[in-house]
Amino acid sequence: MDKLVSKLSGGSHSKDKEGGSSNDKDYVDKGLDSIEKKFGGGRINPDDPKVRETNEKFTDGARNKFESMTGKQVPSKFSN
């Protein structure tokens, strides 16, 4: 678990808001950020650019998998 936290946080535990604005986040991104804040024990900063990039890859992969399995498009409101 510590290795995952280290990779997601990029080894930095700063509370700086360096990421993009929350306006460019869809509902899935906001939900993942909320989970990280709640269950990350303060060790994961979702606003860190490295974490943001990893989260985008994760949510994009999940969206692509959903679309390939169901054949339905996810509305952009939920995942861009």
C-alpha atoms as an extended CHARMM CRD file, in Angstrom:
* protein
*
        80  EXT
         1         1  MET       CA              0.0000000000        0.0000000000        0.0000000000  PROA      1               0.0000000000
         2         2  ASP       CA              2.8330000000        2.3990000000        0.8190000000  PROA      2               0.0000000000
         3         3  LYS       CA              4.3620000000        1.8160000000       -2.6240000000  PROA      3               0.0000000000
         4         4  LEU       CA              1.0510000000        2.7430000000       -4.2480000000  PROA      4               0.0000000000
         5         5  VAL       CA              0.7340000000        5.8670000000       -2.1240000000  PROA      5               0.0000000000
         6         6  SER       CA              4.3140000000        6.8030000000       -2.9350000000  PROA      6               0.0000000000
         7         7  LYS       CA              3.7290000000        6.3770000000       -6.6600000000  PROA      7               0.0000000000
         8         8  LEU       CA              0.4600000000        8.2900000000       -6.6150000000  PROA      8               0.0000000000
         9         9  SER       CA              1.8070000000       11.1280000000       -4.5330000000  PROA      9               0.0000000000
        10        10  GLY       CA              5.0880000000       11.3590000000       -6.4250000000  PROA      10              0.0000000000
        11        11  GLY       CA              6.9440000000       11.2400000000       -3.1200000000  PROA      11              0.0000000000
        12        12  SER       CA              5.6090000000       14.6660000000       -2.1770000000  PROA      12              0.0000000000
        13        13  HSD       CA              3.1510000000       15.3170000000        0.6180000000  PROA      13              0.0000000000
        14        14  SER       CA              2.7580000000       19.0460000000        0.1060000000  PROA      14              0.0000000000
        15        15  LYS       CA             -0.6500000000       20.6400000000        0.3010000000  PROA      15              0.0000000000
        16        16  ASP       CA              0.0110000000       23.0900000000       -2.5590000000  PROA      16              0.0000000000
        17        17  LYS       CA             -2.7110000000       23.4760000000       -5.1490000000  PROA      17              0.0000000000
        18        18  GLU       CA             -0.6090000000       23.1250000000       -8.2970000000  PROA      18              0.0000000000
        19        19  GLY       CA             -3.0890000000       21.2360000000      -10.4950000000  PROA      19              0.0000000000
        20        20  GLY       CA             -5.6380000000       22.6020000000      -12.8830000000  PROA      20              0.0000000000
        21        21  SER       CA             -8.8700000000       24.1470000000      -11.7790000000  PROA      21              0.0000000000
        22        22  SER       CA            -11.6890000000       21.8840000000      -10.6920000000  PROA      22              0.0000000000
        23        23  ASN       CA            -13.7540000000       23.1920000000      -13.6220000000  PROA      23              0.0000000000
        24        24  ASP       CA            -11.9970000000       20.8020000000      -16.0370000000  PROA      24              0.0000000000
        25        25  LYS       CA            -12.7840000000       17.7360000000      -13.8970000000  PROA      25              0.0000000000
        26        26  ASP       CA            -15.7510000000       15.5570000000      -14.6850000000  PROA      26              0.0000000000
        27        27  TYR       CA            -17.8330000000       13.6970000000      -12.0970000000  PROA      27              0.0000000000
        28        28  VAL       CA            -15.6320000000       10.5880000000      -12.1930000000  PROA      28              0.0000000000
        29        29  ASP       CA            -12.4840000000       12.6570000000      -11.5740000000  PROA      29              0.0000000000
        30        30  LYS       CA            -14.1470000000       14.5260000000       -8.7070000000  PROA      30              0.0000000000
        31        31  GLY       CA            -15.3510000000       11.2430000000       -7.1970000000  PROA      31              0.0000000000
        32        32  LEU       CA            -11.8770000000        9.7150000000       -7.3530000000  PROA      32              0.0000000000
        33        33  ASP       CA            -10.3930000000       12.8500000000       -5.7610000000  PROA      33              0.0000000000
        34        34  SER       CA            -12.9540000000       12.6210000000       -2.9690000000  PROA      34              0.0000000000
        35        35  ILE       CA            -12.0930000000        8.9690000000       -2.3190000000  PROA      35              0.0000000000
        36        36  GLU       CA             -8.3800000000        9.7950000000       -2.2290000000  PROA      36              0.0000000000
        37        37  LYS       CA             -8.9290000000       12.6070000000        0.2450000000  PROA      37              0.0000000000
        38        38  LYS       CA            -11.1980000000       10.5250000000        2.4720000000  PROA      38              0.0000000000
        39        39  PHE       CA             -9.2900000000        7.2420000000        2.4920000000  PROA      39              0.0000000000
        40        40  GLY       CA             -5.7670000000        8.3860000000        1.5990000000  PROA      40              0.0000000000
        41        41  GLY       CA             -4.9550000000        9.3450000000        5.1760000000  PROA      41              0.0000000000
        42        42  GLY       CA             -3.6080000000       12.7130000000        4.0180000000  PROA      42              0.0000000000
        43        43  ARG       CA             -0.8170000000       10.9910000000        2.0900000000  PROA      43              0.0000000000
        44        44  ILE       CA             -2.3820000000       11.5090000000       -1.3500000000  PROA      44              0.0000000000
        45        45  ASN       CA             -2.7810000000       15.0220000000       -2.7170000000  PROA      45              0.0000000000
        46        46  PRO       CA             -5.1950000000       14.7780000000       -5.6860000000  PROA      46              0.0000000000
        47        47  ASP       CA             -4.1650000000       18.2620000000       -6.8500000000  PROA      47              0.0000000000
        48        48  ASP       CA             -0.5440000000       17.1680000000       -7.4150000000  PROA      48              0.0000000000
        49        49  PRO       CA              0.1120000000       17.1630000000      -11.1880000000  PROA      49              0.0000000000
        50        50  LYS       CA              1.5740000000       13.6390000000      -11.1120000000  PROA      50              0.0000000000
        51        51  VAL       CA             -1.4530000000       12.3070000000       -9.2430000000  PROA      51              0.0000000000
        52        52  ARG       CA             -3.7850000000       14.2100000000      -11.5770000000  PROA      52              0.0000000000
        53        53  GLU       CA             -2.0940000000       12.6000000000      -14.6060000000  PROA      53              0.0000000000
        54        54  THR       CA             -2.3110000000        9.1190000000      -13.0630000000  PROA      54              0.0000000000
        55        55  ASN       CA             -5.9600000000        9.6580000000      -12.1690000000  PROA      55              0.0000000000
        56        56  GLU       CA             -6.7370000000       10.7920000000      -15.7250000000  PROA      56              0.0000000000
        57        57  LYS       CA             -5.1220000000        7.6510000000      -17.1450000000  PROA      57              0.0000000000
        58        58  PHE       CA             -7.0490000000        5.4940000000      -14.6780000000  PROA      58              0.0000000000
        59        59  THR       CA            -10.4420000000        7.0890000000      -15.3400000000  PROA      59              0.0000000000
        60        60  ASP       CA             -9.8590000000        7.1300000000      -19.1200000000  PROA      60              0.0000000000
        61        61  GLY       CA             -8.9910000000        3.4280000000      -19.0200000000  PROA      61              0.0000000000
        62        62  ALA       CA            -12.0870000000        2.6320000000      -16.9740000000  PROA      62              0.0000000000
        63        63  ARG       CA            -14.2650000000        4.6350000000      -19.3900000000  PROA      63              0.0000000000
        64        64  ASN       CA            -12.7530000000        2.8860000000      -22.4160000000  PROA      64              0.0000000000
        65        65  LYS       CA            -13.2640000000       -0.5190000000      -20.8110000000  PROA      65              0.0000000000
        66        66  PHE       CA            -16.8940000000        0.2990000000      -20.0010000000  PROA      66              0.0000000000
        67        67  GLU       CA            -17.5350000000        1.5090000000      -23.5410000000  PROA      67              0.0000000000
        68        68  SER       CA            -15.8950000000       -1.5410000000      -25.1230000000  PROA      68              0.0000000000
        69        69  MET       CA            -17.8310000000       -3.9670000000      -22.9030000000  PROA      69              0.0000000000
        70        70  THR       CA            -21.2540000000       -2.3180000000      -23.2070000000  PROA      70              0.0000000000
        71        71  GLY       CA            -21.0350000000       -0.6330000000      -26.5960000000  PROA      71              0.0000000000
        72        72  LYS       CA            -22.5300000000        2.5250000000      -25.0580000000  PROA      72              0.0000000000
        73        73  GLN       CA            -20.8820000000        5.9090000000      -24.8230000000  PROA      73              0.0000000000
        74        74  VAL       CA            -20.3740000000        7.4570000000      -21.4000000000  PROA      74              0.0000000000
        75        75  PRO       CA            -21.8990000000       10.9700000000      -21.3100000000  PROA      75              0.0000000000
        76        76  SER       CA            -19.2020000000       13.6760000000      -21.2350000000  PROA      76              0.0000000000
        77        77  LYS       CA            -20.8250000000       15.0080000000      -18.0680000000  PROA      77              0.0000000000
        78        78  PHE       CA            -19.5460000000       11.9030000000      -16.2580000000  PROA      78              0.0000000000
        79        79  SER       CA            -16.2900000000       11.3020000000      -18.0780000000  PROA      79              0.0000000000
        80        80  ASN       CA            -14.6480000000       13.4760000000      -20.6980000000  PROA      80              0.0000000000
